[in-house]
Amino acid sequence: MSTSYSYNTRDLKFILKEWLPVEEIFQYEKYNGYYTIEDLDMMIDQCHNIAAEVIAADGDEMEEFGVKFENGKTTVHPGFTRIFKYIQENGWGTSNIEETEGTLPEILQCAIYEMFQAACPPMRAHALTSGAARLIQEFGSEELKEMFLPKMYDGTWAGTMCLTEATAGTDVGDILSKAYPTSDPRVYKIKGSKQFITCGDGDFAENIIHLFLARIEGAAPGTRGISLFVVPKYWVNEDGSLEDNDVVTTAIEHKMGLHAQPTAALAFGDNDRCRGWLVGEPPGPDGVSKGMAQMFQMMNEERKGTGMQALSVAANAYWNAKNYAKERIQGRSASDPKGPRVPIINHADVKRMLMVNKATLEACRAMIMKAYFYQDMFRHDPDPQRRKWAGGRVDVLTPICKAYPSDEAWSLVAESIQTYGGYGYCEDYPVAQAARDLKIYSIWEGTNFIQAQDLINRKWSLDKGVVFADFLKEIEDFIAAHQGNDNGFGLEFANLKEALSSYRDIMAAMAEYKAAKKIGYYQVLARRILTATGQLYGGYCLLDQALIAQKRVNELGPEHWDYHFYYGKVLSARYYLRNVVPNVNLVARLVKEGDDTVIEAPIEIFEY
């Protein structure tokens, strides 16, 4: 058996019960009276058991079966269908976006999805359906809501986002898909093709509702002229009956990983019979439409979700590696070379590999959970100013939470493979599959270069720079409140303070490059700067957690059953602040030096 769900929920409970003020979310009108802090242990434990016993049950068979595409029909493993239906029907999926009381807050969904995704990485259909349904809920007419949402809420129908085309890729403004008016102003004829559409076809749902980008004839070029359409695989008639809508799967992609997940290439309107419902208004007199802005709501939700998926796969690989290291007997202790052979977890380099995993994954989990906390606040807080402030935090954190975990996950899983030694390179063990499954996360939903560009070109300058300045001031205020106190983290606070200063140096140097029109530096340095941003914020989050953990360590003592969890949180913060966060200073030096090797390199040198 190669797949193995090996999750530990203790850090999730710490974040929800001890670190973030989740009780504030529970007081919002939508959730008040439905959840309490006391419910969280039971909820997390229940979902952990479901992940282990239900979601993970068919992992090996699903991986081996993959996706079948024969005679134009796409077939997924029965386990894929079972899991999709189970999540949707039991209240953990799309029904949570309904505008009714008692649904799950997004921060709880994040915690649950982290476990579910670790148990079955290919299962993303419920999240995509939720994103597509929210677009219809937010921007669609009452007619569209009544037609599509009930069956998307209950999992009868699934949803996708349809952006990517073979000739456009990341550059969505170059899409070729067209929409032509019909006698009904709400309905357009659709022509075009899309590829890499995750869960774009399959027998796991009765209908698949594509949220489709196309340009209405005569609209403006680029992203300004793109409109958003609801294009179902099967057209929904007024009486609720279904008929073919000329949406044809032309291929199922053969991917490096996520083999059980159907990723489709789709043709729309080859027989001139594909129709789609326009979401919102047609382009104005200037040819400008709102489709891209509408789609970005779903895109940004999926970006945070992609970072969470990277975290879940890498964390599950880490815990598998830890379990193996405790059981694998090899070598002798360096301090007792003539003594008995020991489990490899006793060797310093193995502990190093596990520690870099533990600390980095905890930093990623902290920032992602905090982003979802702010998301709940943004959607439901009764104070408009507080909602605006929380929305700014979500905006800033979205590219960081997508790119930093999905970049780091690749190297972290490499360390987990290394922990196994040669066995890690064999498909009989779970870490090899983890590496194959997670590489896509740095590419999905806008490559991590796109996230870095979003950070330094848009998020730095939000509201004339006020939003990001406040983001950094939160870290500055945290340092001022705690540095110099007798808390045992003097070096860690000094490193965080130096990193914050270095980060401001980065921003100042980039402003100088921009003023001098040296735009190439915005291209070549962006990824490093985003990584430094994640490390700075991750260090802040871990040190904030460590203050709580150290207090508990002092209260409990080494004999208490929970002592080593809290002591582990302290050591995670120490390791991360001492070994990872100083990279921000290096990035600052490199940015200020302004090496132009890449910018000046002629493309001909890459021939050799």
N, C-alpha and C positions, 0 to 999 in steps of 0.2 A: 504494500500500500504506500503510495507516494504522497498523497495529500494527508494533512494532519492538522486539525484545528486545535491549537494549543494556547488559546488566549488566557490572559490573566486580567481580571476586571478591577483590581484594587486601585489602579491609578484613575480609572474612570470615576469610581466612587469618591475618591479624594477630591477630584476636580469639582464634581457636582455638589458634594456635601460640605467641603471644608474650604475650598479655594474661591470659587465663583459664588456670588450672592444669588443663587438660583431661586431662592424664595421670593425675590423681587419679581421674577418672571411668573411665578405661580400666583401672584396677586393680581395680575392683569385680568380684565373682565372675562376674556376667552377661557382662562384656565382656573380662575378662582373657584375654590371648592372642589376641584377635581384632583389636585395633586398636593402632596406635602413632602417635605424633606424625608420624613419617616418612610415614605413609600419607595424611595429610590433603591434601597438595597434589594427589596423584593423584585422590583421591576428589572433591574440589571441582572440579578441572578436568574430570573425566569427567561430573559432573552438570551443570556449566556447558554443556558441549557437548551433552548430552542436552536441556537446556532450550532451547538455541538451535535445534537441528536436529530435535528430535522433538516436544517439548511446544509450541513456538511455531509449528509448521509450518502449522497450519490456522487461525491467529488471525483473519485477515480473513474467511474463509469462514464461520467459526463466528459471528462478529459479525453478518454479513449474514443468515445463515440463522436465527439466534435459536433459538427453541423453537416447534415446531408443536403445536397442540392441536386435533385434529379427530376428531369422532365419539367423544369420550371418551378418545382415545388421545393420549399425550404422546410426541413424537418429538424427540430431540436430534440435533444434527449428528453425523455419524459420527466426527468428530474428537474430540468429547467422550467418546464411548464408548472410542475407541482410547486416549486419554490415561489415562482411569480404569483401564482394564485394564492398560496398560503400567506405570503406577506400582505398582499392586497386585501384579502378577505378578513384577515385578523386585525386590521387596524393599524398596521405599521407603515403603510404605503401612501397612495395618492389621496385617500380619504382625509388625511391630515391637513390638506390645504382647503378643505371645505370651510366656509365662513360660519361655522357653528361652534358652540362651546364644547369644551371637553376633549378636543383633539390634542395630539401631542405637541408640546413646544418643540421648536426646531433643535434646541440644544439636546433634548432627550432623543429626538430622532437621530441626531448625529452620533450619540453614544451607541444607540442600538445598531445603526447602519455600520459603524466601525466593526462591531462583532459579526454582523451578518456578511459583510463584504470579506472579512477575513475567512469566514467559513466557506464562502463560495464567490471568489473574485469575478467570475464571468457574469454573475447576476446583477445587472444594472437596469433591467427593464422597468422596475418599479420607480426608480429615481428619474429616468427619462420621461416616463408617463406623468409623473408629478410635475416636472418642469413644463411639459407641453400643456398639461391641464391648467397650470397657473397662468400661462400666456393667454389661453382662451378665457379664463376667469377674469384676468386683469383687463384685457383689451377687446375681447369678443363681444358681439351683440348678445342680447338676451336669447335670441333664436339659436345662436351657436352654443351658448351655455346649455340650453335645454337639450340640444341635439346630441352633444358630445360628452358633457361632464359626468352625468350619472354613471355611464358605463365605463368611463375612465376611472372614476372614484372607486368602483367596486372591482376593477381588474378584468372586466369582460373585454374591454378594449385596451390597447397599449398606445404609447405615443413616442414620437422621435423628434429630433431636430435635424432638418435637412438643409445643410449649408454647402458642404464641400463638393466641388466639381473637379474633374480631371484637369481642366485647363486653368483653374483658378487657385485651388488649394487654399492656403492661408489668406491669400489676397481676395477676399470675398467680393470686393467691388468689381472684379472682372468676371463674375458669373455670367453665363450665357442663357440660363433658364428664362423663359419669357411667359408672360401672361397676357391674354387677349380678351377684351370685353365681350360679353354676350348680351342677349336681350334682357337678362336679369342683372341689374347693376351690382348685386352682391356676389355674383358668380363669374369666374373667369375661366377661359380655356387655358390649360397649363401645358407647356412643352419644355422639356429639358431632361437632364440626367444628373444624378448625384451619386457619389461614391463614399465609401467608408462610413456608411450610415449604421451606427451601432443599434442593434436590435431592430434593424430596418425591415426584416421579414421573418416569418416563422409561424409555426402552428401553435404557439403558446398563447395566442389571443385570437379572438374572432375577427377583429379588425385592427388595423394599425393606422393611427392618425398622425400624419406627417405635418409638422410645422415647417413650411416650405418657403424659402426665399426665391423670389423671381422679380424680374423687371417688367412692369407694365409698358406696353408699346408707347413710345414717346416720352418716357420718364427720363430724368437726368442720369448722366453716366456716373459710374463709381457707386459707392455705398449710399450716396444721397438719394438715388432713384430706386432703391430696392424696397419692395413691398413684401408683406408677410401674408401667407395663405394657409388655410387649413385644407390639406389635401388628403382625404382618407383613401386607404387602399381600396375599400369598397364604398361606393357612393351611398349616402344615407338619404332615402326618399322621405317625403313628408309623413308617410304612414309608418316610418321606422324600418321599412324593408331595405335590404342591401342589394346593390348590383355592382357589377364590375366597373371600375373607374379607370381602366387603361393604365394601371401602375404595375410595371413588370420588373421582377428581379432578373437581372442579366448575369449576375455572378455573386458568389459568396467568397469574401476575401480569405485567403489562406495565410493566417497570421502566425507570428512567432509565438504568441501565447494567447490566453483567454480563448482556448479552442472551442469551448462549449457555447460561446457567445456569438450569435449570428450577426455578422457585419456585412452589409449588402451594398452592391451596386444596383441602382434603380434607374429605370427609364420611365418617364412620364409623358404620355400623349403621343407615342409613336403611331398610334392608330387614330389620332385626332379626337379621342373620346375622353380625355382626362379633364376633370373640372376641379376647381378649388374655390373655397370661400375666402373673400378678402377680409382680413382682420383690420378693422378701423377704416379710415378714409382712403380714397385713391390719392395719387399725387396731386399737389396743388398746381396752380398756373405756372409755377417755376419748375415743375417736374420733380419736386422734392417729396419724398415719402418718408414714413416713420418706421418702415419695416425693420431696418437694422437696429434702431433704438429699442424696438419692441423685443426683438430676438435677444438683445443683450441682457434682458432680465433673466432669461433662461440660461444664457451662456454663463453669466456670473454665478448663478446658483450651481451650475455644473462644474465650474472651476473650483469652488470650495469643495464640492463633492469629490472631485478628482484628487485633490490633495489628501482628503480623508481616505480615499481608496489606496493611495500610495502608502500612507501610514499603516493601514490595516494589513496589507500584504507584507510589508517589511517587518512590522511588529510580530506577525504570526511566524515569519521566518526566524526572527530573533529568538522567540520563545521555543521554537523547535530546536534551534542550535543550542540554547541553554540546556534543554533537556538531554540532548545528546552528550553535551560536554560533562554533565553530571554522571552519565552512565559509562562513557567510554574510558576504559582503563588503559593508560599508556604513559610510559616514562616514570621518572621518580622526581620527587621534589628537589628543586635546586638547593634547598637548605639541608637536604638529607639524601645525598646522591647514592648512598648505599642502603637506603631504606626501602620500604615496599613500594610497588607500583601504585600510582594514584590516578583518580579520575582527572581528565585533562583540564577540567575547570579550575584546578589548583595551579596550573601553569600561568605565569604572568602575562604572556602574550595572548593567551585565550581570554583571560580576564579583560585585557585591553580591548579585544574585539567585541566582547559582550558589553563592556562599559560604553564604548562609543555608540553602539546601538541603543542601549538603554537611555543614555542621556539625550541623544539627538531625537529619538522617538518621543520621549517625554516632552521635549521642547516643541516638537511639531504638534503633538496632541494638545498641548496647552494653548498654542496660538489658534489652532483650528476651533477648539471648543469655545475660546473667547470670541472668535468671529461669529459663531452661531449664537452665543449669548447676546452679542450686539444686534444680530439679525432679529431675534425675538423682540428686543427693546425697540428697534426701528419700526417694526410692524405694529406693535401693540401698546407702547407706552402712551398714556393719555396726555402727556406734556409735549406739545409740538417742538419745543426747543430741544428737549431730551431726544426725541425721535430724530431730529436733524443731526444732533451730535453723534448719536449711535450710527446713523446712516453714513456719516463721514468715516467712522472707524471701520465699518464694513467695506466701504470703498477702498480704503487704504490697505486693509488686510487681505482683500480678495486675491490680488496677484501674488502676494507673499505666501498665502496659505495654499495656493495652487502650485507654485513653482518650487518653493524651497523644499517641501516634503518630497515632491516627485523627482527633484534632482538628487537629493540626498539618499532616497530609497535605493537607488541603483548601487551606490557604493556600500550602503549598509548591508544589503543582501549579499554583496560580494564578501563582506566580512563574515556573514553567517555561513556562506559556502566554505570559506577558509577555515572556519571553526570545525567543520566536519572533516577537513582534510579531503582526501580523494573521494570519500563517500559523498561529499557535497556535490561533486561533479556528475554523480550518477542519478539517473531519473528515478531510481528506487527510493530516493529520499526527497523530502518536500521542498528543499531550498532551491533546487534546480528549476522546478516549475515556478516558484516565486519570482525568480529572475526573469523568466520568459513572460510571465503575466504582467509584471509591473513596468516594463520599459515603456509601454505606450503612454503612461501617465504624463511624462514630460512633453509629449507631443499633442495629446488630446486638448480640445477646447482652447486652441491657440497655443502654439509652442511656447516653451518657457522664455525664449527670446521675446516673443510678443508680450508676455507678462512683464518682463523687465522693461520693455519700452513703455508699457502702460504705467509702470511705477514711476519712472524718471521723467516721462514727458507729460503725464496727466496727473498722477496722484501727488507728486511733489507740488504741483501748482494749483490744486483744488482750492477754490474760493480764494484766489490770489495768494496761495501758500499758507493760509491760516490753518487749514485742516491738518496738513502734515506737520506744521510747526507745533500744533497742540499735541499731536501724536508723539513727537519727540519730547515735548515738555513733560508729558506723563512719566517718561523714563527719568528725566532730569529731577522731577519732584520726588520720585521714589528714592533716588540716590540721596538727595538732600535730606530726606526724612530718616534714613537708616544708616548712612555712612558715618562711621565714628562711634556708633553705638556699640555696646559690648555684646555683639551678637555672634561673634566667631567667624564672620565673613569679611574681614577687612580686605584681604587680597581680592576677593571676588568683587566687592564693590569698587575697589580701585580699578580693576580691569574693565568693569562695565562703564565707569566714568570715562576712562581713557577711550574706550570704543565709541561712546557717544560723541566725544570731542572729535575723534577721527571721522566719524560719519558726517559731522557738520563740515569738516574739511573736504570730504568727498563732494558734498553738495556745492560748496563754494568753488572748488576746482571745476566742476562740471558747468557751473554758471559762467565761468571765465571762458571755457571752450565754446559755449554757446554764443557768448558775446563776440568772440573772435571768428564765429562761423566755422569752427572746426567740428562739424557735425559727425564726422567719422568716429570721434570718441564716444558719442552717444550710442553708436552701434557696437563698437568693439568692447566697451567697458560695461555695458548694461547688465549682462548676466552676472558678472562679479559683484556689481553693486547690489543686485537683488539678493544674492547669497549673503552679502554682508548685512543687508537689512534684516533678513531672516535670523541671522546669528545674533544681531543686536537685540531684536525683540524676543527671540528665544531665550537669551541670557537673562533678560529682564523678567520674563515669566518664570523661569526656573528659580531665580533668586527670590522672587516673591513667594513662591511655593516653599522654598527651603526655610524661610523664616518661620512659617507655620510648622514645618516638619521638625525643625530643631527644638521648638518648644515642646512638641510631643515626645521627642526623644528624651528630653530632660525629665518630663513627667513620668514616662513609662518605665525607663530602665531596661537594661539588656535582657532581663528574664521574661519580659512581656511578649506575648505571642505576636503582637503587631509592631514590635520595636524595629525589626529589620526593614519593614516597608518604609518607615519614616527615615531611618538612617540611610536607606538607599536613596531617598529623595534628596537628602543632604549631599550625599556623594555625587549624585547626578549633577547637581548644581555646581559643586566644586569642580568636577571634571570639565563640564561644559564651559564654565567661566574661565577656567585656566588653560584649556586646550583648544577650544573652538572659537570663543569670542575674540581672542587676540587676532584672529584672521582679519577682523575689520580694520585693524591698524595697518596690516600688510596691504589690504586693498586700497586704503587711503594713500599709502606711499606710492603704489603703482599708478593710481589715478593722477596724483600730482606730478609724477615723473613724466606721464604722457607718452609712453612708448608708442611709436607709430609704425612698428614693424608690420603689423597686419594691414594697416591702412595703406601703406606705401607698397605692399607686395604686389608685383604684377601677376596677373592670373596665369601667365605662362610658366611660372616656377612650379606650379602644382602638377605639371605634366611629368615631373621626374621624381 
